[in-house]
Amino acid sequence: MNQNTIPMTELDLNTSQLHFIVTTLDEEDRPKIESHLLRLSKEDRYLRFFAALGDSQVKHYASTINLQKGKAFGVITLPERKLVALAHISEIEKSDSRIIAEMGISVDADVRVQGLGRRLMDRAVTYCQTHGINTLFMSCLRENKVMQKLAKDFDLRIVLDAGEAMAELDLDPLDKMKAMPKEMLYQQISLFDKAFKHNQMLIDAVLMLQ
């Protein structure tokens, strides 16, 4: 193997998930983000946003979510290119030695129990490790056992307070070097995905002219 080649095993994938890809989301993906969030049931919206948001409120959130200062990652299906899971990281506090970010995750109901939340969590933690964010936390309701289990799987410290649970992960600066190869691979996958998407858009435009 070429020494510059990063093995796919860095991402701990299995062949049953090859039709899912984790990619970075940008402004072009905002309609997909809105569609994904609108598919969440009332109960799922309550667990994700701490309120059973109506469609108009979900659309407002999707239109205002910061895709530049924060980072959004999604799981898309191939070849349909449907966004079925979303993770968003937003910086909320910064000091001389501490950068704290908050993360939220949502997954379409029909693709759950396939490890997609875990893949998004791994993507988010890797991003934080390689971009100077040393504390990552998630807020979730006490009854959201799925998110609490996911947090524990990644060694996040769970703090229960009334009806809310806070999951916090302190990231060691030494982890940056260990995480960098994985971050590079994630970036390569996203670049490939964007190039494929734009080429497909070009092909579609040419076919429409015929």
CYANA upper distance limits for C-alpha pairs under 8 A (distance plus 0.5 A):
  1 MET  CA      5 THR  CA      7.39
  6 ILE  CA     10 GLU  CA      7.94
  6 ILE  CA    181 PRO  CA      7.26
  6 ILE  CA    182 LYS  CA      8.36
  6 ILE  CA    185 LEU  CA      7.14
  8 MET  CA     12 ASP  CA      7.86
  8 MET  CA     13 LEU  CA      7.96
  8 MET  CA    185 LEU  CA      8.49
  9 THR  CA     13 LEU  CA      7.03
 10 GLU  CA    181 PRO  CA      8.44
 10 GLU  CA    182 LYS  CA      6.52
 11 LEU  CA    182 LYS  CA      7.42
 13 LEU  CA     17 GLN  CA      7.56
 13 LEU  CA     18 LEU  CA      8.46
 14 ASN  CA     18 LEU  CA      7.73
 17 GLN  CA    114 GLN  CA      8.50
 19 HIS  CA     77 THR  CA      6.18
 19 HIS  CA     78 LEU  CA      5.46
 19 HIS  CA     79 PRO  CA      7.91
 20 PHE  CA     75 VAL  CA      6.72
 20 PHE  CA     76 ILE  CA      6.15
 20 PHE  CA     77 THR  CA      5.24
 20 PHE  CA     78 LEU  CA      6.66
 21 ILE  CA     75 VAL  CA      5.91
 21 ILE  CA     76 ILE  CA      5.96
 21 ILE  CA     77 THR  CA      7.04
 21 ILE  CA     78 LEU  CA      7.96
 22 VAL  CA     73 PHE  CA      7.35
 22 VAL  CA     74 GLY  CA      6.11
 22 VAL  CA     75 VAL  CA      5.02
 22 VAL  CA     76 ILE  CA      7.09
 22 VAL  CA    119 ARG  CA      8.10
 22 VAL  CA    120 LEU  CA      7.76
 22 VAL  CA    123 ARG  CA      8.41
 22 VAL  CA    186 TYR  CA      8.19
 22 VAL  CA    189 ILE  CA      8.21
 22 VAL  CA    190 SER  CA      7.94
 23 THR  CA     73 PHE  CA      6.19
 23 THR  CA     74 GLY  CA      6.05
 23 THR  CA     75 VAL  CA      6.93
 23 THR  CA     76 ILE  CA      8.01
 23 THR  CA    186 TYR  CA      7.90
 23 THR  CA    187 GLN  CA      8.45
 23 THR  CA    189 ILE  CA      7.28
 23 THR  CA    190 SER  CA      5.21
 23 THR  CA    193 ASP  CA      7.58
 24 THR  CA     71 LYS  CA      8.23
 24 THR  CA     72 ALA  CA      6.64
 24 THR  CA     73 PHE  CA      5.07
 24 THR  CA     74 GLY  CA      6.87
 24 THR  CA    187 GLN  CA      8.49
 24 THR  CA    190 SER  CA      6.31
 25 LEU  CA     29 ASP  CA      6.32
 25 LEU  CA     30 ARG  CA      8.46
 25 LEU  CA     67 LEU  CA      7.93
 25 LEU  CA     71 LYS  CA      8.28
 25 LEU  CA     72 ALA  CA      5.86
 25 LEU  CA     73 PHE  CA      5.89
 25 LEU  CA     74 GLY  CA      6.89
 26 ASP  CA     30 ARG  CA      7.44
 26 ASP  CA     67 LEU  CA      6.41
 26 ASP  CA     68 GLN  CA      8.25
 26 ASP  CA     72 ALA  CA      7.89
 27 GLU  CA     67 LEU  CA      7.31
 29 ASP  CA     33 ILE  CA      6.83
 30 ARG  CA     34 GLU  CA      6.80
 30 ARG  CA     62 ALA  CA      7.32
 30 ARG  CA     63 SER  CA      7.59
 31 PRO  CA     35 SER  CA      6.72
 32 LYS  CA     36 HIS  CA      6.60
 32 LYS  CA     82 LYS  CA      7.85
 32 LYS  CA     83 LEU  CA      6.49
 33 ILE  CA     37 LEU  CA      6.73
 33 ILE  CA     62 ALA  CA      6.88
 33 ILE  CA     83 LEU  CA      7.56
 33 ILE  CA     86 LEU  CA      8.04
 34 GLU  CA     38 LEU  CA      6.57
 34 GLU  CA     58 VAL  CA      7.77
 34 GLU  CA     59 LYS  CA      6.54
 34 GLU  CA     62 ALA  CA      5.67
 34 GLU  CA     63 SER  CA      8.15
 35 SER  CA     39 ARG  CA      6.85
 36 HIS  CA     40 LEU  CA      7.49
 36 HIS  CA     83 LEU  CA      6.82
 36 HIS  CA     84 VAL  CA      6.78
 36 HIS  CA     85 ALA  CA      7.85
 36 HIS  CA    108 ASP  CA      7.58
 37 LEU  CA     45 ARG  CA      8.48
 37 LEU  CA     58 VAL  CA      7.24
 37 LEU  CA     62 ALA  CA      8.28
 37 LEU  CA    106 SER  CA      8.41
 38 LEU  CA     55 ASP  CA      6.94
 38 LEU  CA     58 VAL  CA      7.11
 38 LEU  CA     59 LYS  CA      8.18
 39 ARG  CA    108 ASP  CA      7.60
 40 LEU  CA     44 ASP  CA      6.05
 40 LEU  CA     45 ARG  CA      6.47
 40 LEU  CA    108 ASP  CA      7.15
 40 LEU  CA    109 ALA  CA      7.89
 41 SER  CA     45 ARG  CA      6.61
 42 LYS  CA     46 TYR  CA      6.72
 42 LYS  CA     52 ALA  CA      5.84
 42 LYS  CA     53 LEU  CA      7.71
 43 GLU  CA     47 LEU  CA      6.87
 43 GLU  CA     52 ALA  CA      7.21
 44 ASP  CA     48 ARG  CA      6.61
 44 ASP  CA     52 ALA  CA      8.47
 45 ARG  CA     49 PHE  CA      6.23
 45 ARG  CA     50 PHE  CA      7.83
 45 ARG  CA     51 ALA  CA      7.05
 45 ARG  CA     52 ALA  CA      5.80
 45 ARG  CA     53 LEU  CA      6.74
 46 TYR  CA     50 PHE  CA      5.23
 46 TYR  CA     51 ALA  CA      4.80
 46 TYR  CA     52 ALA  CA      4.84
 46 TYR  CA     53 LEU  CA      7.55
 47 LEU  CA     51 ALA  CA      7.80
 47 LEU  CA    140 CYS  CA      7.42
 47 LEU  CA    141 LEU  CA      6.97
 47 LEU  CA    144 ASN  CA      7.14
 48 ARG  CA    104 GLY  CA      7.65
 48 ARG  CA    105 ILE  CA      7.80
 48 ARG  CA    106 SER  CA      7.27
 48 ARG  CA    140 CYS  CA      7.85
 49 PHE  CA     53 LEU  CA      8.08
 50 PHE  CA    140 CYS  CA      8.26
 50 PHE  CA    141 LEU  CA      7.75
 53 LEU  CA     57 GLN  CA      6.24
 53 LEU  CA     58 VAL  CA      6.72
 54 GLY  CA     58 VAL  CA      6.78
 55 ASP  CA     59 LYS  CA      6.62
 56 SER  CA     60 HIS  CA      6.71
 57 GLN  CA     61 TYR  CA      6.72
 58 VAL  CA     62 ALA  CA      6.64
 59 LYS  CA     63 SER  CA      6.60
 60 HIS  CA     64 THR  CA      6.73
 61 TYR  CA     65 ILE  CA      6.33
 66 ASN  CA     70 GLY  CA      6.22
 66 ASN  CA     71 LYS  CA      8.33
 66 ASN  CA     90 SER  CA      8.46
 67 LEU  CA     71 LYS  CA      6.28
 67 LEU  CA     72 ALA  CA      6.65
 69 LYS  CA     90 SER  CA      7.54
 69 LYS  CA     91 GLU  CA      8.04
 70 GLY  CA     88 HIS  CA      7.47
 70 GLY  CA     89 ILE  CA      5.81
 70 GLY  CA     90 SER  CA      4.81
 70 GLY  CA     91 GLU  CA      6.92
 71 LYS  CA     88 HIS  CA      6.19
 71 LYS  CA     89 ILE  CA      5.55
 71 LYS  CA     90 SER  CA      7.11
 72 ALA  CA     86 LEU  CA      7.65
 72 ALA  CA     87 ALA  CA      6.19
 72 ALA  CA     88 HIS  CA      4.84
 72 ALA  CA     89 ILE  CA      6.78
 73 PHE  CA     86 LEU  CA      6.41
 73 PHE  CA     87 ALA  CA      5.72
 73 PHE  CA     88 HIS  CA      6.89
 73 PHE  CA    120 LEU  CA      7.60
 73 PHE  CA    123 ARG  CA      8.20
 73 PHE  CA    124 ALA  CA      8.31
 74 GLY  CA     83 LEU  CA      6.95
 74 GLY  CA     84 VAL  CA      7.87
 74 GLY  CA     85 ALA  CA      5.95
 74 GLY  CA     86 LEU  CA      4.99
 74 GLY  CA     87 ALA  CA      6.72
 74 GLY  CA    120 LEU  CA      7.76
 75 VAL  CA     83 LEU  CA      6.33
 75 VAL  CA     84 VAL  CA      6.28
 75 VAL  CA     85 ALA  CA      5.53
 75 VAL  CA     86 LEU  CA      7.09
 75 VAL  CA    116 LEU  CA      7.73
 75 VAL  CA    120 LEU  CA      8.05
 76 ILE  CA     81 ARG  CA      5.84
 76 ILE  CA     82 LYS  CA      5.64
 76 ILE  CA     83 LEU  CA      4.88
 76 ILE  CA     84 VAL  CA      6.32
 76 ILE  CA     85 ALA  CA      7.79
 77 THR  CA     81 ARG  CA      5.40
 77 THR  CA     82 LYS  CA      5.73
 77 THR  CA     83 LEU  CA      7.18
 77 THR  CA     84 VAL  CA      7.72
 78 LEU  CA     82 LYS  CA      8.12
 84 VAL  CA    107 VAL  CA      6.50
 84 VAL  CA    108 ASP  CA      5.73
 84 VAL  CA    111 VAL  CA      7.87
 85 ALA  CA    105 ILE  CA      7.96
 85 ALA  CA    106 SER  CA      6.11
 85 ALA  CA    107 VAL  CA      4.67
 85 ALA  CA    108 ASP  CA      6.53
 85 ALA  CA    116 LEU  CA      7.60
 85 ALA  CA    117 GLY  CA      7.91
 86 LEU  CA    105 ILE  CA      6.13
 86 LEU  CA    106 SER  CA      5.84
 86 LEU  CA    107 VAL  CA      6.96
 86 LEU  CA    120 LEU  CA      7.98
 87 ALA  CA    103 MET  CA      7.32
 87 ALA  CA    104 GLY  CA      6.09
 87 ALA  CA    105 ILE  CA      4.92
 87 ALA  CA    106 SER  CA      7.14
 87 ALA  CA    120 LEU  CA      6.75
 87 ALA  CA    121 MET  CA      8.21
 87 ALA  CA    124 ALA  CA      8.02
 88 HIS  CA    103 MET  CA      6.00
 88 HIS  CA    104 GLY  CA      5.99
 88 HIS  CA    105 ILE  CA      7.25
 89 ILE  CA    101 ALA  CA      6.83
 89 ILE  CA    102 GLU  CA      6.14
 89 ILE  CA    103 MET  CA      5.03
 89 ILE  CA    104 GLY  CA      7.42
 89 ILE  CA    124 ALA  CA      7.77
 90 SER  CA    101 ALA  CA      5.88
 90 SER  CA    102 GLU  CA      5.92
 90 SER  CA    103 MET  CA      7.05
 91 GLU  CA     99 ILE  CA      7.76
 91 GLU  CA    100 ILE  CA      6.48
 91 GLU  CA    101 ALA  CA      4.71
 91 GLU  CA    102 GLU  CA      6.91
 92 ILE  CA     99 ILE  CA      8.42
 92 ILE  CA    100 ILE  CA      6.50
 92 ILE  CA    101 ALA  CA      6.07
 92 ILE  CA    102 GLU  CA      7.34
 93 GLU  CA     98 ARG  CA      8.26
 93 GLU  CA     99 ILE  CA      6.31
 93 GLU  CA    100 ILE  CA      5.68
 93 GLU  CA    101 ALA  CA      7.58
 94 LYS  CA     98 ARG  CA      6.25
 94 LYS  CA     99 ILE  CA      4.97
 94 LYS  CA    100 ILE  CA      6.89
 95 SER  CA     99 ILE  CA      6.87
 98 ARG  CA    133 ILE  CA      8.00
 98 ARG  CA    134 ASN  CA      6.83
 98 ARG  CA    135 THR  CA      7.77
 99 ILE  CA    132 GLY  CA      7.73
 99 ILE  CA    133 ILE  CA      5.55
 99 ILE  CA    134 ASN  CA      6.23
 99 ILE  CA    135 THR  CA      6.79
100 ILE  CA    133 ILE  CA      6.72
100 ILE  CA    134 ASN  CA      7.02
100 ILE  CA    135 THR  CA      5.24
100 ILE  CA    136 LEU  CA      6.35
100 ILE  CA    137 PHE  CA      8.16
101 ALA  CA    133 ILE  CA      7.35
101 ALA  CA    135 THR  CA      6.85
101 ALA  CA    136 LEU  CA      5.48
101 ALA  CA    137 PHE  CA      6.95
102 GLU  CA    136 LEU  CA      6.32
102 GLU  CA    137 PHE  CA      5.55
102 GLU  CA    138 MET  CA      6.19
102 GLU  CA    139 SER  CA      8.48
103 MET  CA    136 LEU  CA      7.68
103 MET  CA    137 PHE  CA      6.84
103 MET  CA    138 MET  CA      5.85
104 GLY  CA    138 MET  CA      6.98
104 GLY  CA    139 SER  CA      8.33
105 ILE  CA    117 GLY  CA      7.57
105 ILE  CA    120 LEU  CA      8.21
106 SER  CA    117 GLY  CA      8.05
107 VAL  CA    111 VAL  CA      7.73
107 VAL  CA    112 ARG  CA      7.11
107 VAL  CA    116 LEU  CA      7.94
107 VAL  CA    117 GLY  CA      7.30
108 ASP  CA    112 ARG  CA      7.17
111 VAL  CA    116 LEU  CA      8.42
112 ARG  CA    116 LEU  CA      7.61
115 GLY  CA    119 ARG  CA      6.81
116 LEU  CA    120 LEU  CA      6.76
117 GLY  CA    121 MET  CA      6.61
117 GLY  CA    150 LEU  CA      8.13
118 ARG  CA    122 ASP  CA      6.63
118 ARG  CA    150 LEU  CA      7.15
119 ARG  CA    123 ARG  CA      6.72
120 LEU  CA    124 ALA  CA      6.64
121 MET  CA    125 VAL  CA      6.60
122 ASP  CA    126 THR  CA      6.53
123 ARG  CA    127 TYR  CA      6.67
123 ARG  CA    183 GLU  CA      8.47
123 ARG  CA    186 TYR  CA      8.13
124 ALA  CA    128 CYS  CA      6.75
125 VAL  CA    129 GLN  CA      6.60
125 VAL  CA    136 LEU  CA      8.31
126 THR  CA    130 THR  CA      6.83
126 THR  CA    179 ALA  CA      6.44
126 THR  CA    180 MET  CA      8.36
126 THR  CA    182 LYS  CA      7.69
126 THR  CA    183 GLU  CA      6.61
127 TYR  CA    131 HIS  CA      6.54
127 TYR  CA    183 GLU  CA      7.06
128 CYS  CA    132 GLY  CA      6.75
128 CYS  CA    133 ILE  CA      5.28
128 CYS  CA    134 ASN  CA      7.39
128 CYS  CA    136 LEU  CA      8.08
128 CYS  CA    171 LEU  CA      8.45
129 GLN  CA    133 ILE  CA      6.79
129 GLN  CA    134 ASN  CA      7.43
129 GLN  CA    171 LEU  CA      6.98
129 GLN  CA    172 ASP  CA      8.21
129 GLN  CA    173 PRO  CA      7.71
129 GLN  CA    175 ASP  CA      6.77
129 GLN  CA    176 LYS  CA      5.64
129 GLN  CA    179 ALA  CA      7.09
130 THR  CA    176 LYS  CA      5.49
130 THR  CA    177 MET  CA      8.26
130 THR  CA    179 ALA  CA      7.07
130 THR  CA    180 MET  CA      6.67
130 THR  CA    183 GLU  CA      7.67
132 GLY  CA    173 PRO  CA      8.26
133 ILE  CA    171 LEU  CA      8.00
134 ASN  CA    170 ASP  CA      6.33
134 ASN  CA    171 LEU  CA      5.10
134 ASN  CA    172 ASP  CA      7.28
134 ASN  CA    173 PRO  CA      7.76
135 THR  CA    168 GLU  CA      7.50
135 THR  CA    169 LEU  CA      6.16
135 THR  CA    170 ASP  CA      5.17
135 THR  CA    171 LEU  CA      6.31
136 LEU  CA    168 GLU  CA      6.25
136 LEU  CA    169 LEU  CA      5.70
136 LEU  CA    170 ASP  CA      7.18
136 LEU  CA    171 LEU  CA      8.19
137 PHE  CA    156 LEU  CA      8.41
137 PHE  CA    166 MET  CA      7.38
137 PHE  CA    167 ALA  CA      5.77
137 PHE  CA    168 GLU  CA      4.70
137 PHE  CA    169 LEU  CA      6.66
138 MET  CA    166 MET  CA      6.36
138 MET  CA    167 ALA  CA      5.60
138 MET  CA    168 GLU  CA      7.10
139 SER  CA    164 GLU  CA      7.56
139 SER  CA    165 ALA  CA      6.39
139 SER  CA    166 MET  CA      5.28
139 SER  CA    167 ALA  CA      6.91
140 CYS  CA    144 ASN  CA      6.82
140 CYS  CA    147 MET  CA      7.61
140 CYS  CA    148 GLN  CA      8.15
140 CYS  CA    164 GLU  CA      6.46
140 CYS  CA    165 ALA  CA      5.73
140 CYS  CA    166 MET  CA      6.97
140 CYS  CA    167 ALA  CA      8.46
141 LEU  CA    163 GLY  CA      6.51
141 LEU  CA    164 GLU  CA      5.03
141 LEU  CA    165 ALA  CA      6.12
142 ARG  CA    160 LEU  CA      7.62
142 ARG  CA    163 GLY  CA      5.82
142 ARG  CA    164 GLU  CA      5.58
142 ARG  CA    165 ALA  CA      5.86
144 ASN  CA    148 GLN  CA      6.99
145 LYS  CA    149 LYS  CA      6.54
146 VAL  CA    150 LEU  CA      6.76
147 MET  CA    151 ALA  CA      6.57
148 GLN  CA    152 LYS  CA      6.71
148 GLN  CA    158 ILE  CA      7.84
148 GLN  CA    165 ALA  CA      8.45
148 GLN  CA    167 ALA  CA      7.97
149 LYS  CA    153 ASP  CA      6.66
150 LEU  CA    154 PHE  CA      7.16
151 ALA  CA    155 ASP  CA      6.91
151 ALA  CA    156 LEU  CA      5.60
151 ALA  CA    157 ARG  CA      8.13
151 ALA  CA    158 ILE  CA      8.14
151 ALA  CA    167 ALA  CA      6.91
152 LYS  CA    156 LEU  CA      5.79
152 LYS  CA    157 ARG  CA      7.47
152 LYS  CA    158 ILE  CA      7.87
155 ASP  CA    169 LEU  CA      7.43
156 LEU  CA    167 ALA  CA      5.98
156 LEU  CA    168 GLU  CA      5.50
156 LEU  CA    169 LEU  CA      5.07
156 LEU  CA    170 ASP  CA      8.42
157 ARG  CA    166 MET  CA      8.35
157 ARG  CA    167 ALA  CA      5.75
157 ARG  CA    168 GLU  CA      5.54
157 ARG  CA    169 LEU  CA      6.75
158 ILE  CA    165 ALA  CA      7.06
158 ILE  CA    166 MET  CA      6.15
158 ILE  CA    167 ALA  CA      4.96
158 ILE  CA    168 GLU  CA      7.14
159 VAL  CA    165 ALA  CA      6.04
159 VAL  CA    166 MET  CA      5.49
159 VAL  CA    167 ALA  CA      6.78
160 LEU  CA    164 GLU  CA      6.51
160 LEU  CA    165 ALA  CA      4.91
160 LEU  CA    166 MET  CA      6.85
161 ASP  CA    165 ALA  CA      6.47
161 ASP  CA    166 MET  CA      8.20
171 LEU  CA    175 ASP  CA      7.71
172 ASP  CA    176 LYS  CA      8.22
174 LEU  CA    178 LYS  CA      7.96
175 ASP  CA    179 ALA  CA      6.51
176 LYS  CA    180 MET  CA      6.48
177 MET  CA    181 PRO  CA      8.36
179 ALA  CA    183 GLU  CA      6.72
180 MET  CA    184 MET  CA      6.63
181 PRO  CA    185 LEU  CA      6.81
182 LYS  CA    186 TYR  CA      6.71
183 GLU  CA    187 GLN  CA      6.67
184 MET  CA    188 GLN  CA      6.65
185 LEU  CA    189 ILE  CA      6.75
186 TYR  CA    190 SER  CA      6.81
187 GLN  CA    191 LEU  CA      6.63
188 GLN  CA    192 PHE  CA      6.65
189 ILE  CA    193 ASP  CA      6.59
190 SER  CA    194 LYS  CA      6.63
191 LEU  CA    195 ALA  CA      6.65
192 PHE  CA    196 PHE  CA      6.57
193 ASP  CA    197 LYS  CA      6.60
194 LYS  CA    198 HIS  CA      6.66
195 ALA  CA    199 ASN  CA      6.58
196 PHE  CA    200 GLN  CA      6.61
197 LYS  CA    201 MET  CA      6.73
198 HIS  CA    202 LEU  CA      6.70
199 ASN  CA    203 ILE  CA      6.70
200 GLN  CA    204 ASP  CA      6.63
201 MET  CA    205 ALA  CA      6.66
202 LEU  CA    206 VAL  CA      6.75
203 ILE  CA    207 LEU  CA      6.73
204 ASP  CA    208 MET  CA      6.75
205 ALA  CA    209 LEU  CA      7.12
206 VAL  CA    210 GLN  CA      7.36
